[in-house]
Amino acid sequence: MSFSLENIIRENVKGLKPYSSARDEYVSDSSEMVFLDANENPFESGVNRYPDPQQRSLKAVLADQKGLSSENILLGNGSDEVLDLIFRAFCEPKEDNIISLPPTYGMYKVLSGINAIQNREVLLNEDFQPNMEAILEAMDDNSKLLFICSPNNPTGNSISEESIIKLLTSFNGLVVIDEAYIDFSPNESWVSRLSDFPNLVVTQTLSKAYGMAGIRLGICFASKEIIAVLNKIKPPYNINGLTQLKALERVLAIKQVASEILEIQEERFRLLWDLTQIKFVKTIYHSDANFVLVKVDDANRRYKQLLDNGIVIRNRSTQPLCDNTLRLTVGTPNENKKLLEVLKNICDE
């Protein structure tokens, strides 16, 4: 493979100059300054000033934790904004295409539709691993993005390292590895391999392991050159000040986050075992995430029974290769106990 970033950037983006906001022009050194540059309300409310458009404090902590430079990081309003920016920077509407690997995260398909980009879906095999031959056949000169969710949603399994390396070395566009659930997995993040593959992009989120779904903070890790392209088109103040503050507090709470992850992993193990005692559960799939996918006798019926008993889960039966499957998020010990009680009761019924 001969990857060239220049060859996949949209022509209108190449010459684009990013909007320069007032706070881009001034970096605070904690000195007393009079701010008369951004037409803000001068009366202090805690949020009367525009936030740092480059999220420097938060990026500095993330960069230190990941062993990267801040120039390797882009932050977005959830991973969905990050993914949308990638589409808009590298895919020409009505000309280019992307490759996704269902069953997988549904926003890849949604974003391809929003941006008028063809989505070439190549089903995973029965082991929920990439069908390498079919993927290579689906590629052409206009294939700009390949999405790999690992651990995968909704199946919970990790995509093999061998398959990912083969795709990275044979795909002439960007390979985007969505690691929303990586913190629950025993596998190492692909962030550590950024320097090995110039076309590698990794997305993560604070919504899962960090318990910050309500603040909407997604993270993109890539080469400095790729991040520079994305910075050209991102909104100037896309991460608000309150989000930056709460995110910074949480990423610094390393021990607390690690403790919660460990408890979720222990509860996942317990849940996997308990589910073997439920007669209508036919298959329990391996999971490296904070959820478990199970095949049951009648997913629609079991979903409704659980809902009637106050348990909200996801029925994934409409997804390819997921006939009669339910996705169960690992909750607190008490929540998981209630889930098992309800499962046993409806099983007895």
N, C-alpha and C positions, 0 to 999 in steps of 0.2 A: 504493500500500500504506500502511496505517496500523498500524504495528507497536506493540503495547503489551506490555511485559514482564509487567506485572501480570496480563494476561489469559491468559497461558500457564503461570504458576506453579501447581503443584498446591495446592489449598486447605489441605491438611494441612501443607504446607511453609511457607506464608505466615506462619503464626503460630509457627513452630518457633523455639526458641532453641537455638543450637549448644551442645554440651557444652563447658564451660569447664574445661580441664585446669590443673594446677598451673603448668606452664610458660607458659600463656597469661597468667597473672596476673603473671609476673615476666619482664622483659626484661634479660638480662645486660649489664652495662657493664664486664665484665672485673674487677670488684672481688672481693675474697675474701668469699664468703658461706658461711654454714652452711645447707645444704639439708635441712630436716626437714619438708618439705611434701608429698612424694609417695610416702611409704612405700617408698623405694628401699633397696636394700642399700647401706650407706655405704662399703663397702670398694672402693677404686678398681680397676677392671678395664679401663677404657677405654670400656666400654659399660654401666656400672652406672647411669647417669643417663638419664632420658627425653630423647629428642631434641627440638629446637625444633619445636613443632607447626605453626608457620607458615613454617618453612624460610627465615628472614629473610635470612641471609647469601647463600644461593644465589639467592633471588629478587632480591636487590639487584643482583647481577651480571647476571642475565638481563634485568632491567628496564633497566639501563644499556646493555647491548648492543642491545636492541630499541628503545630510545627510548620506553619506557613507564614506568608506575608499577608498583610491586610489587602494587598493588591490582588490576591488570589480569591477574594471574597466579595460576593454581592448579596445584599439582603433584600427581601421582598415581602409584601403583604401575603404571607403564606407561601408555600411552594408553588401554588397556582399562578401567582404573579410572576415568579421566576420563570416558570415554564412558558408562560405567555410571552415574556420578553425574548426568550430563546427563539420561539417561533417567529416573532416579528423582526428579529435581527438577521436571521439566516434563511428564512423560507419565502420565496417569491410567490404571492398568491396566484392561484390558478395555473401555476407552472411546476412547482416543486412538490415533492411527496415526503412523507415520513413513514417509518416502519414501527409498528407496535406489535406486542406479543400477547394477545388475549389467551386466557382470562387475565386481566390486569387492571390497573387503576383507570377508571373511566374518563378522567379529565384529559388524557392524551387525545382521545377521540373527539371530545367536546371542543378542545382548543384547535384541533385541525379543522373542524367545521367552521368555527368562528373566524379563523384566519384564511379560509378558502384554500386549504392545503389537502391534497389527497392523502388519506390514511390507508396504507397497505398493511392489512392485518395478517399476520402469520401466526397461526395457532401454536401454542406450546404443545409438546408431545404428552403422552399419557402420564409421564412422570413430572409434568409441569416444568420441563426444561426446554430450551430453545431447539427448534427444528432447524439445524444449521443449514442443511441443503436448501430448504425452502426459503430461508432468509436470504441466502446468497443469490438465489434465483430472482427474488423480489427486488433486489437492488438495481438501480440504474444511475445514470449521471445526474439525475435530478433528485436523488435520495439524499436529503440533507441531514435528517435526524433519525436516530434509532433509539427507542426508549426501552430500558430494561429496569424493571422494578424488582429490587432485591434487598431484603426479603420481599417476596411478591404479595400483592394484595389482589385477590382475596385468598390465595392458596396458602400463604404463610411460609413457603419454602424459599431458600436462597438459591440463586442461579449459580451454576458451577463456575469456578474460576477459569477452567479450561475453555468453556464456551465464551465467556466474556473476553478473554484475551484474544481468542480467534476472531471475534467480531471487531474488537478494537483495531486489530491489525489488517482487517480486510475491508473495513467500511471507510469510504472516503469522506463521509460527513462526520457530524458529532455524535458520539455515543453518550447518551444521558442516562446515568445510573441513578435511579430514584431510591434513596436510602432512608425513607421516612421511618423505617422500623429497625435500622441497623443497631441501635443501642440495646436491643433485646437479643441480638444474635451473637453467637460465639465467634463469628467470622470478623476479620479485620475490615475496616472501611476502605473503600477504593480511593479515599482522599490521600492515602499514603503513596499512591501510584501515579499521582498527577504528573510528576516529572518524567515518567516513563512513556506516557502516551499523550501527544499533543492534542488529540481529538477527544480526550476524556473530560466529561462534565459530571460532577456529582452534586445532587441536591439532597438536603436534609431539612429537618423542621424541628421547632420547639414544641409542636403540638402533641407529640406522642410521649416519649420518655420523660421530657421535661415538664409535662403537665401544663402547657401554656397555650392550649388550643384557642382560648378566648382572645389572645392578643394578636394572633395571626402573624407569625414570624417564620419565614422560610429562608433557607441559606443555600447559596450556590457557590461551589468550589470549582475553580478551573484555572487555566493558565492566565497570567497577567494580560495577555493579548486578548483572550476571549472575554475576560471581565471588562476590559477597556471598551470593547464593542458594546456590551450590554449597558455599561454606564452612559453611553451616548444616548440611549433611548429611554432609560428609566425616568419616571416622574421625579422632579427635583426633591420633593419632600415626601417620598413614598412611605417612610417609616416614621410614625408620629412619636413625639417626645415621651409619652406615657409608655408606649410599647418598648422604646429603647431602654427606659428606666427599669421596667419590670423584667425585661429580658436580661439585662446586665446583672440584676440581683440573682436571677435564677441560674445563669451559667457560672456564676461564682460560687453557688451553693453545691459544690461538687459532691461532697459527702452525702448530703441529703438526697440528691438525685440518684446517686449510686445505690443508696439504701432502698429507694423506691423501686428501682429497676430490679434489684435482687429479689425483692418481695414478689414482684410481678412474675419473675421467672419461676420462683418457687410455686406460686399459685398456678401458673400454667402447667407445670409438671403434675401437680395434684389434680387439676381439672382434666388433663389428658387421661389420667388413671381412672378417675371417677366416671368419665364418659364410657369407659369399657363396660360398666355395669348397667348401662341403659340399653334395653333390648332393641329398641327401634333405631339405634345408631348403628349403621352398617359399616362405615369406614371412618376412621379418624386419621386425618392427614398430619404429617410432621409439620411443626411450626417453629420458625426462628423469630416470630413476631410476638406481639402482645394479644393475639387472637388465635382461635382454633377453627379450622374448617372441618365440618363433619358431613358425611352423606347419611341421610336418613331414609325411612321408608316412604314418607309423604311430606315433603318440605312445606307445602302450602298449609296442610293441616296442622303440622307441629308448630309452625310459625304463629298461626292464629291462636292455638292453645296457649302458647307462651305469652302472647300479647294479652290474652284474656286473663292471665294470671299475673299481669304487671311486669313481665319481662320483655324488654325490647331488644331484639337481635336483628340481623340482616339475613334475608332470604336471598341467596345468590344463584338460585336455580335458573335464572334467565341468562347467566353467563355461559360462554362456551366451555365445555368439559366439566361443568358444575351442576349437572342435573341432580335435583333433589338434595341440594347442599344448603347448610345453614352456617353462618359465620358468627362465632361467639367471642366477644371481647372478654379478656381476663379482667375481672373486677376486683374489688376488695375481698378479703376472706368472707365477710358476711354476705356480700352480693353473690359470690360464687356458691356459698352454702345454700342461699335461697334458690338459685338457679337449679342446683342439683335436686333440691327438695321438690320443686315444681316438675322437673323432668321425670322423677320417680313417680310422682302422683299421676301425671298424664300417661305414663307408661302402664301403671296399674289399671287405669281406666280402659 
